[in-house]
Amino acid sequence: MTKKLGVGVVGASGWMAGALTAGIEYVDGDLDKAVKHPDSVVTGLCARNQDILKERKELWGLDQADLYSDYEDMLKSPRIDAVVISVPNHLHAKFALQALEAGKHVFLEKPLATDPDESAHLLAAAAKSPCTTKVDYILVHYDEQKKLRRLIKDGAFGQVASTHFTYRHPIQIGASADQQWKLSRAISGGAIPMGICHAISLTVFQVDSDPVEVICKSAPALDRDFDYPPRQDLLITFANGVVSVVQGNIDFAEKYDARHNVCGTQGQFDYVPSNPRKSRAIWSSRSMAREYTADPDFAKDHMDSGDVWEHQCAATVNDFVQNAKQGIKDPVLGFESPLVQRTEAIIWAAEKSSASEGDRIRI
Ligand SMILES: NC(=O)c1ccc[n+]([C@@H]2O[C@H](COP(=O)([O-])OP(=O)(O)OC[C@H]3O[C@@H](n4cnc5c(N)ncnc54)[C@H](O)[C@@H]3O)[C@@H](O)[C@H]2O)c1
């Protein structure tokens, strides 16, 4: 395909969709420089609030975008080759299935689904479809995570024994009625699909093995009116012997706090977001003769503030565009990829364990 990929964004008046839309239309998602992307163009914007769509279309120079209030209408357009789905979570699997049936490539905001049956159905449909798919586990795109994976593969830490990833994030919930869905289990899927899945995806990315057992304990809200427990702590055992702790709290009073630790027989790695940028990444490696010291160059593009406009949105959506244009499946974050399949398995095992107050769930 030599022409630009025509992309329709559903949920296009939302926060996350804004940053993704900019990444489709402009190089580096930079609205100020306004250099049009050579490979992708926004050909559709769909949401319930048409005023915001009209405003974004005009203000951001999205001159090729048709406006829709109905998703199925947008899917019928031949100008739409691919969709970006960034709507409340309970619509994710349904909208993704509809897009695959219509022959459109799918970029899906996390989570993949809000229950295990929907998730399994969608994974099976994607496996049969020729379309490119991607779940937006955006943190996998950060330089910190790519470099950490390289070090693990190079044996810098020897045999990895344990990992610890946290996702403590006071998720943003605007005052409008539209935003209150994040407090509801029926719509959000609960704290793990809502956000803690990010830390699970990073754990799976680094451990790179099949999960075999999950234990999860939940705790009630302390700050805001979630109708589900926003604190979930997971203990995951992998086939390669690594034991991983994932601690999540989306009702956190502090600012975004995502800590990462990998510990092995030859060294260890820490990412501490509250440190000054230069000392956020600290690591040691006996095989590389490195003491446990800060590495100022390790994580230059890892902003990690929890603000979607500072995320690597342009990079993640552009990666999807390139795969879709070449007609290839995404080996890292496609629905068929080991990372996504293993992450889904952990999410639903954790939900089951949490519901039974900490039972061991074999996968
Ligand atoms: N990857 C990340 O780091 C990250 C960060 C933030 C949000 N998200 C995800 O992005 C998605 C959107 O979150 P948000 O904070 O932007 O939410 P939001 O409430 O601000 O936006 C939701 C959008 O969906 C639209 N919508 C709702 N029902 C619709 C329907 N039936 N048809 C068409 N449009 C409909 C609304 O009009 C709105 O435009 C969520 O799935 C969330 O999990 C991901």
The ligand as a Gaussian input file, in Angstrom:
#p B3LYP/6-31G(d) Opt

LIG

0 1
 N       -2.664000       3.470000      27.267000
 C       -2.779000       4.368000      28.217000
 O       -1.803000       4.703000      28.887000
 C       -4.106000       5.033000      28.494000
 C       -4.177000       6.220000      29.213000
 C       -5.449000       6.810000      29.428000
 C       -6.584000       6.189000      28.941000
 N       -6.480000       5.010000      28.252000
 C       -7.671000       4.323000      27.710000
 O       -8.260000       5.179000      26.755000
 C       -9.659000       4.963000      26.733000
 C      -10.376000       6.282000      26.848000
 O      -10.037000       6.903000      28.082000
 P      -10.272000       8.474000      28.283000
 O       -9.677000       8.849000      29.589000
 O       -9.830000       9.205000      27.065000
 O      -11.867000       8.467000      28.400000
 P      -12.917000       9.616000      28.080000
 O      -14.114000       9.306000      28.920000
 O      -12.254000      10.961000      28.209000
 O      -13.265000       9.408000      26.542000
 C      -14.175000       8.406000      26.099000
 C      -14.623000       8.745000      24.688000
 O      -15.492000       7.696000      24.219000
 C      -16.634000       8.285000      23.581000
 N      -17.734000       7.308000      23.604000
 C      -18.347000       6.761000      24.682000
 N      -19.306000       5.884000      24.274000
 C      -19.284000       5.882000      22.914000
 C      -20.012000       5.187000      21.906000
 N      -20.977000       4.313000      22.221000
 N      -19.715000       5.438000      20.600000
 C      -18.743000       6.318000      20.272000
 N      -18.011000       7.008000      21.185000
 C      -18.281000       6.784000      22.486000
 C      -16.894000       9.549000      24.384000
 O      -17.702000      10.436000      23.617000
 C      -15.437000      10.039000      24.552000
 O      -15.023000      10.660000      23.351000
 C       -9.968000       4.001000      27.878000
 O      -10.107000       2.709000      27.338000
 C       -8.757000       4.045000      28.746000
 O       -8.522000       2.791000      29.386000
 C       -5.269000       4.438000      28.012000

